[in-house]
């Protein structure tokens, strides 16, 4: 049975509540009902905060009745990945190590959303500490793909994508270290954006690999993602890598005609799109055919497209796993199970054995990455791995910078394969790592990238990835809007 | 090539205890991963490229250290609580 709320955008929900077509409480009750019916199967949420969400909804309704000012996102219901700090709301990172951790502060992104009236409905499932590509490495078990429950939802922000696709929230936040927003967005047929490094504050994001990760929005439309980016981006004195707010002006793309968007893109010089041909051809046929079809659709809209390639991507994945694991081994050294963690009585232990015994309860993937990170940083291997990984990162960035002098947007698959069955790759870590082969490029280069749903193959979603030069999110969102209108893909999974 | 000895050393450095069975599994998996990372060996560190790491101006600026009273729930945050102290294992 369809519900009037199910395809509503952020703008429609906010306007509906503001114009008293329905109440915020009605909408939150619909979302809670949806979670109660669906989440037992999908497993997208780690924590649901119904009482607080209803209380916040009632406050918004009261403000409207009293003709008080409300935030520009008032009434929008969002889920937050469980590695983003939320005051007094458990933030576990899907790990036993933080199973009872209540942050004493909100992450800057959460603070900004709340200030604009967003209602936080709960915390979303993920791979432990963001390490994984399927959300199978979670203490509460895998999030299932809402389009077919036997398949993975992608990861590490699997809960963020699956909850949006299944209508358990309006939109969500994820974090993307090597594709963790884009991979699940592609697998669940929703839109996911990794912003330029430094555009969005990481204050309050539990650290995994600081030099690569960014918080990014997930939504059912490009317009929803654009609206959220506008709110969460910009300078934050608590994160010194953030930039000034000059880059954070985004158009209300949903209000613009396609012709107008195209004309704006071509305003200063002919807008040019490059298809990364070699990488596209190496993907599975079911995926690559959709990339070629998308290019055809863009050409139909009189956007100039031609083929190009990048050579240094062969080093991207080894470079990514060297740097990410090295940073993980350092960041996760803080978990000693003393100040917070799970119940393990220190009585009878000496310090080192308590420390190593409690840390042995990290999940298998986290332990693997800590070991790899420790190895590549250890004496005698630093120059062989870490230094060369940094060099590869610099080569990739340099090559992309050169390409962006000619092209405004680069197009490639988000993931080279279709979603696969739960458990299919869990015993072979290296096979699992290869899922990230096309997404890590943007993290290494620090550039923005978006995953956009473009079709289904055998009932499973296919996404394409668009990348732009640093701080050119505006172009990325504009081209995505054009393509979104052309493909008109279903982003609401109501099959279970 | 990752030897059992190497993994014992890494496990000690990482402060993560592993059982004998885990040693077997992890040494095989990590060896495979490290072999894959060996691809990086093809890169010549002395070969230059034009890209230089740029540091944004504000990265070196520190914000003012302003005292903000803590309003969180200490009791909820504290684990192994013992009359107002956090109880840890013995130091030897």
Contacts between the chains, C-beta under 8 A, distances in Angstrom:
chain1	res1	chain2	res2	distance
A	87	B	72	7.3
A	88	B	72	7.5
A	88	B	73	6.8
A	88	B	76	8.0
A	100	B	79	7.4
A	101	B	77	7.8
A	102	B	72	7.8
A	102	B	73	6.8
A	102	B	76	5.2
A	102	B	77	6.3
A	103	B	72	8.0
A	104	B	70	6.6
A	104	B	71	7.7
A	104	B	72	2.9
A	104	B	73	7.5
A	104	B	77	6.6
A	105	B	72	7.3
A	198	B	56	7.1
A	235	B	58	7.7
A	237	B	63	4.5
A	238	B	63	7.1
A	240	B	58	5.9
A	240	B	59	4.9
A	240	B	60	7.8
A	240	B	61	6.9
A	240	B	62	8.0
A	241	B	56	7.4
A	241	B	59	6.3
A	242	B	58	7.9
A	243	B	56	6.7
A	314	B	39	7.1
A	315	B	39	6.6
A	315	B	40	6.3
A	315	B	42	7.9
A	315	B	43	6.6
A	317	B	36	7.8
A	318	B	36	6.0
A	318	B	37	4.7
A	318	B	38	7.8
A	318	B	39	4.7
A	318	B	40	5.1
A	319	B	40	6.6
A	321	B	33	7.1
A	321	B	36	7.7
A	321	B	37	6.4
A	322	B	37	5.6
A	322	B	40	6.7
A	329	B	14	6.6
A	333	B	15	7.6
A	338	B	79	7.3
A	338	B	80	7.1
A	338	B	86	6.4
A	338	B	88	5.0
A	339	B	77	7.8
A	339	B	78	7.7
A	339	B	79	6.5
A	339	B	86	6.4
A	340	B	77	6.7
A	340	B	79	5.6
A	341	B	79	6.4
A	345	B	80	7.9
A	346	B	80	6.2
A	346	B	87	6.1
A	346	B	88	5.5
A	346	B	89	4.0
A	346	B	90	8.0
A	349	B	89	4.0
A	349	B	90	7.3
A	350	B	89	6.0
A	350	B	90	5.3
A	350	B	91	7.5
A	350	B	92	4.6
A	351	B	88	7.3
A	351	B	89	5.1
A	351	B	90	6.7
A	351	B	91	5.1
A	351	B	92	6.7
A	352	B	15	7.1
A	352	B	92	7.9
A	353	B	17	7.7
A	353	B	89	7.6
A	354	B	88	7.6
A	354	B	89	3.8
A	355	B	15	5.1
A	355	B	89	8.0
A	356	B	11	8.0
A	356	B	15	4.8
A	356	B	16	5.9
A	356	B	17	4.2
A	357	B	17	5.3
A	359	B	14	7.5
A	359	B	15	5.6
A	359	B	16	4.7
A	359	B	17	7.3
A	360	B	16	5.5
A	360	B	17	4.3
A	360	B	18	6.7
A	362	B	16	6.9
A	367	B	16	5.9
A	367	B	26	7.2
A	368	B	26	6.8
A	368	B	29	6.2
A	368	B	30	6.6
A	368	B	33	7.3
A	370	B	14	5.0
A	370	B	16	6.5
A	371	B	7	7.3
A	371	B	10	5.1
A	371	B	11	7.2
A	371	B	14	6.2
A	371	B	16	7.6
A	371	B	26	6.4
A	371	B	30	5.6
A	372	B	30	6.1
A	372	B	33	5.7
A	372	B	34	7.0
A	372	B	37	7.7
A	374	B	10	4.9
A	374	B	13	5.1
A	374	B	14	4.8
A	375	B	2	7.4
A	375	B	6	7.4
A	375	B	10	5.4
A	375	B	30	7.1
A	375	B	34	6.7
A	376	B	37	7.0
A	378	B	9	7.7
A	378	B	10	7.1
A	378	B	13	6.8
A	383	B	45	7.5
A	384	B	40	7.6
A	384	B	41	6.6
A	385	B	37	5.9
A	385	B	40	6.2
A	387	B	45	6.2
A	388	B	40	4.1
A	388	B	41	6.9
A	388	B	43	4.7
A	388	B	45	6.5
A	389	B	37	7.9
A	389	B	40	5.8
A	391	B	43	5.3
A	391	B	45	5.8
A	392	B	40	6.2
A	392	B	43	5.9
A	394	B	49	6.5
A	394	B	51	5.0
A	394	B	53	7.3
A	395	B	43	7.6
A	395	B	49	5.9
A	395	B	51	7.5
A	397	B	51	5.7
A	398	B	49	5.1
A	398	B	50	6.1
A	398	B	51	3.6
A	401	B	51	7.0
A	429	B	29	5.5
A	429	B	32	7.6
A	429	B	33	6.4
A	430	B	29	8.0
A	430	B	32	5.4
A	430	B	33	6.0
A	430	B	36	5.9
A	433	B	33	7.6
A	433	B	36	7.7
